Amino acid sequence: MDISAVRRSFPALESGLARFDGPGGSLVPSVVIAAVSAAMSAGMCQRGTVSEPDRLAESITSGARADLARLIGADPGGIVFGRSMTALTFDLARTLAAGWGPGDEVVVTRLDHDANIRPWVTAAERVGATVRWLGFDPDTAELDDIAPLLGERTRLVALTAGSNLFGTRPDVPAVVRAAHEVGALVFVDAVHLVPHAPVDLGELGADFLACSTYKFFGPHLGALAAAPALLETLHPDKLLPSTDVVPERFELGTLPYELLAGVSAAVGFVESFPGGAAGIEEHEAALVTRLLAGLEELPAVTVHGRPARRTPTVLLTVDGVAPADVQRHLADVGVVVTTGSFYALEAARHAGLPSTGGVRVGLSAYTSEDDVDRLLAGLATLA
Ligand SMILES: Cc1ncc(COP(=O)(O)O)c(C=O)c1O
């Protein structure tokens, strides 16, 4: 595969920096920037069927639903766009909790980003429902068995498809099967998985799947996917004059058409990568193997978590050097990493990480072997 051609698509790489900050938000290829810009230049106002600008807004919106649905194996009629995954999850949790009460239970995991914990905990507490916590092995970062937490009062299980801290990829279909056996709904946070692997909502079997397009080469937007028939059963807060049609009734206010144009372009970018999403997964798997092997050679470096299936996101600490100092040292040699616990607060605490968290090294579709070697060389002069 010609990685240099892929890298030429990203104007930000012209800086010459080696970028490992993708899990916080990926770089954006020229095609996405051009699509957003073209949409803004087109003079759209609102969606409609009569004037040309209105029809364009309509077709950009339906195009973005269709394109994202194709990428994640969902129904275009069940794609809801929102400001962020966090905002969408809070909204959905409030809506679902309207049907819960005392004695009902929701399961959240300690491995998740707080955006897939706090909305459920807050919503459950508000209606007197019980929260059950699924832990993980602090050493491997593998989720514990969910079976003991499930029962006939379980209403919802919220879990991650990819940990943004340790890279763990839990066995989502197995959790879904167990949850469905007791009649619970399953909400999957795929924000950290969609940038790194093929994702298919049908294969996962989950009821809801959330992702964020700015994590996979697109603009800053979140999206929620579900079967339209399931969305039909839910009644979110909405304005009186706004449509009651699904999925629109879950979308508050006017959609950002220019960003939706960027979503379609971002999906097009993933599909144009040699081998598509599977090609990205393969490219990154080879690089993370190289990275982990190189880190093994550095005795002062500890890699946190040893998940059997992982995304190419590695959390590390260096003996005797604060994460922020590692970050500064690497920045001095043109290598960009990030530090902290990245809102995976429960995960960081459960794994016993210091309050400063760790150094997160995130590989991406645009990462090269040279980037990885520069990072390893930078760490070697520190450790
Ligand atoms: C795994 C995971 N879930 C959820 C979120 C929240 O996404 P958003 O910024 O769209 O609310 C993030 C953001 O970093 C994340 O990494």
The ligand as an ORCA input file, in Angstrom:
! r2SCAN-3c Opt
* xyz 0 1
  C     -14.692      6.382     23.201
  C     -15.304      7.729     23.183
  N     -16.609      7.860     23.427
  C     -17.221      9.050     23.407
  C     -16.525     10.208     23.156
  C     -17.265     11.506     23.142
  O     -17.464     11.919     21.839
  P     -18.027     13.377     21.518
  O     -16.864     14.316     21.617
  O     -18.589     13.281     20.137
  O     -19.067     13.688     22.533
  C     -15.164     10.132     22.898
  C     -14.383     11.352     22.648
  O     -13.202     11.406     22.869
  C     -14.531      8.867     22.904
  O     -13.228      8.724     22.650
*
